[in-house]
Amino acid sequence: MDQHRFFRRVRELLNQEKSFTLAYFIYGEGSFPQKPGVKMIVHRHGEFEFTIGGGTIEARILKEAVLLAEYARSQLKEYFLGDLGMHCGGLMQIYYEVIQPTKATKIFYTTLTQIAEKSASFALAHRLDRINEASKLIILPKSGAQTDFADADLRALSHQIESDARQLSDSKENTAVRDYRLPDGSTARLFIEVIQQPLRLLIFGAGHVGRKLAEVAKATGLFRIEIADDRPEYADPAKLSFVDQITLCPHNYEGDLPKPDERTFVAVITRCHQTDQVILRKLLSAQEMPPYLGMIGSVPKRAKLFKLLRDEGVSEGKLNQVYAPMGLPIGGKDPGEIAISMLAEIIQAKNELEKNLVGGRAGWKS
């Protein structure tokens, strides 16, 4: 899920003087429908935003959230999915936080969204046995724990929590539930999550297929969508209102282009083979390759274009990292069908990347 969009939405609702309940999936065992760390917003009459997984468990969470909001009571609950008639049969722990538009809560979520906009990644620790705006700790990779909103117990544990957050950022997991011994001998249970910038899908070319790819990718909520084109009539915000960022490039893409990073998936879908070649040449000349670089086309196009790039000195190793022709072989030539085949391959690459990711998370490198 797009954690940044979630936090921005919470801030918007607070600024509208709304009360609501946040439901966090913090821990699971066995099989369950989502990953720990996903969240949803539940309004007073059961309307909701975002999802924890759907089905019977989500219906139960909605009822619990509405009931807890009525009594202004936050709570941690555990569900055995088999007891709810779900054949996956796992266990899910959900913590409910009832949110009121108090001054302190508004300040906290305003600060949180500002940090999210500026930081490549950060960590957030929630104290589960004392749920309020003073039971959270924000941890920045270079600045350490931000204790402005933390209670005295969390401030005392800040160095230990920061160390655990750093270790967590170096693992395959983004979340953990851990117990800490307080100075008075009692125990505090914390949910720690590492929040990273949204994955970015950078599409070169806003023609029929590029636009469709942007549309279907946006609907998944998995990526921040960016489109770059050298034609003003195509790089038109009025026509691409669903896109997060639009770049009008120099003619024939000969000047500076948007640069991908380690969280950027790139699709090259421009108007002709010549401009595809220009973009590929620039992307392949960079020191670091993006985790996914795909190009539209056919097998003959790939062979001819790759020969030209090879003759220009592009290494075989880099060429072999390009997905071309991009897309899973599902058949169909309609722009929508092509876009879905491309998106399926991009998501496959995304999931493989996340499965194998160990260490070196942006912003947490030592």
C-alpha positions, -999 to 999 in steps of 0.1 A, spaced: 0 0 0 10 36 -4 18 45 32 24 82 23 -11 85 8 -25 69 39 -9 94 62 -19 123 40 -55 111 41 -54 109 79 -41 145 81 -69 156 57 -96 140 78 -82 156 110 -82 190 93 -118 184 85 -125 178 122 -134 141 116 -132 113 141 -125 78 129 -106 46 137 -74 33 122 -70 -5 119 -35 -18 115 -25 -54 106 5 -57 128 13 -95 130 3 -127 113 9 -165 114 1 -190 87 -18 -179 57 -35 -145 56 -48 -121 29 -23 -92 32 11 -83 45 16 -69 80 18 -32 79 -13 -26 58 -39 -2 73 -74 11 68 -95 40 79 -129 32 92 -155 60 96 -182 62 122 -209 46 101 -188 18 87 -175 35 55 -139 27 49 -108 37 29 -79 14 20 -80 -23 28 -66 -50 51 -76 -79 28 -114 -81 22 -137 -110 29 -149 -121 64 -119 -107 83 -124 -72 69 -161 -73 76 -153 -82 112 -127 -54 115 -153 -29 102 -178 -39 129 -151 -38 157 -138 -4 145 -172 12 146 -180 -2 180 -146 9 195 -151 44 180 -184 47 198 -167 42 231 -136 61 220 -115 31 230 -84 18 212 -76 -19 215 -54 -48 202 -73 -79 190 -64 -113 176 -84 -133 150 -81 -169 140 -93 -169 104 -105 -205 106 -130 -194 132 -143 -168 108 -149 -194 81 -118 -185 61 -101 -215 47 -66 -199 47 -68 -205 85 -41 -181 96 -39 -157 126 -40 -119 124 -34 -94 151 -51 -60 145 -47 -29 165 -74 -3 165 -66 33 172 -95 57 177 -85 91 163 -99 124 175 -91 158 159 -73 171 189 -46 197 185 -18 172 195 -30 146 170 -32 172 142 3 183 150 16 148 150 2 138 116 12 171 101 48 164 112 46 128 101 34 137 65 61 164 63 88 138 73 73 114 47 76 139 20 113 147 28 127 113 38 136 84 16 126 62 44 119 63 82 105 41 109 75 45 131 71 28 165 36 25 181 32 16 217 3 -9 218 -4 -9 255 -9 29 256 -24 41 223 -25 78 218 -6 105 201 21 104 229 27 67 224 45 70 190 81 75 181 94 86 147 129 74 138 149 90 110 180 72 96 204 100 101 188 120 129 177 92 151 146 90 172 123 121 173 110 122 208 89 154 206 56 133 206 68 104 227 59 97 263 86 94 290 88 56 286 94 57 249 120 85 253 139 62 278 138 34 252 146 55 221 181 43 215 171 7 218 141 12 195 162 30 170 187 1 169 159 -24 164 144 -2 136 178 -1 119 181 -39 121 146 -43 108 154 -21 78 182 -45 69 159 -75 69 133 -88 44 106 -76 67 92 -41 71 74 -47 104 79 -63 138 61 -65 172 86 -65 201 85 -63 239 107 -39 258 115 -38 295 108 -4 310 129 12 338 103 3 364 104 -33 354 71 -34 335 69 -43 298 59 -22 268 48 -39 236 57 -19 204 48 -23 167 77 -10 146 73 -4 108 98 9 82 81 33 59 97 38 25 90 61 -5 63 46 -28 76 26 -57 78 47 -88 66 37 -123 83 59 -149 67 57 -184 84 72 -214 57 78 -239 21 90 -233 5 74 -264 -22 48 -265 -3 21 -246 16 44 -223 -16 61 -212 -33 27 -206 -4 14 -186 -5 45 -164 -43 40 -159 -41 3 -149 -10 8 -128 -26 37 -109 -57 15 -101 -35 -10 -83 -22 17 -58 12 1 -60 31 29 -77 36 66 -79 29 71 -117 51 94 -138 49 100 -175 74 117 -197 68 127 -234 84 152 -258 51 162 -273 32 190 -255 -2 177 -267 5 143 -251 23 156 -219 -9 175 -211 -21 175 -175 -57 179 -186 -55 145 -204 -35 128 -176 -52 140 -145 -47 106 -128 -9 108 -132 12 119 -102 39 137 -123 42 147 -159 74 158 -176 76 175 -210 110 164 -224 131 181 -250 124 172 -286 134 137 -295 144 132 -258 178 146 -266 182 166 -234 179 158 -197 154 131 -188 138 121 -155 163 98 -137 153 65 -122 166 53 -88 166 20 -70 128 21 -65 119 31 -100 104 7 -126 108 21 -162 87 14 -193 100 28 -226 69 31 -249 77 62 -271 64 70 -306 91 53 -326 122 30 -326 146 60 -328 133 77 -297 132 43 -278 169 39 -288 178 74 -275 162 67 -241 176 32 -238 211 45 -246 208 71 -218 194 47 -193 220 20 -200 249 45 -197 240 52 -161 261 36 -134 231 18 -118 203 1 -136 167 4 -123 152 -27 -109 130 -30 -140 137 -16 -175 112 -27 -202 108 -17 -238 78 -22 -261 83 -39 -294 89 -72 -312 117 -97 -313 131 -83 -346 130 -47 -331 149 -59 -301 175 -76 -322 181 -46 -345 181 -20 -317 203 -41 -294 228 -45 -323 230 -7 -327 235 -2 -290 261 -30 -289 280 -13 -317 279 19 -296 296 1 -268 267 -9 -245 277 -41 -227 260 -74 -232 254 -77 -195 234 -44 -194 214 -53 -226 205 -87 -210 188 -68 -181 163 -51 -205 128 -67 -206 122 -66 -244 97 -72 -257 81 -62 -224 50 -79 -210 39 -114 -202 26 -134 -231 -11 -133 -225 -21 -125 -261 -40 -96 -275 -31 -65 -294 -55 -39 -280 -37 -11 -260 -55 -22 -228 -45 -58 -233 -9 -49 -240 -8 -26 -209 -21 -53 -187 5 -77 -199 32 -51 -192 19 -44 -158 17 -81 -149 54 -84 -157 63 -52 -138 44 -65 -107 62 -99 -111 95 -81 -111 85 -59 -81 75 -90 -60 107 -108 -69 127 -77 -59 109 -74 -26 113 -111 -19 151 -110 -24 157 -75 -8 182 -78 21 199 -47 34 209 -14 18 174 1 21 174 37 9 184 61 36 195 34 61 229 26 47 256 28 74 
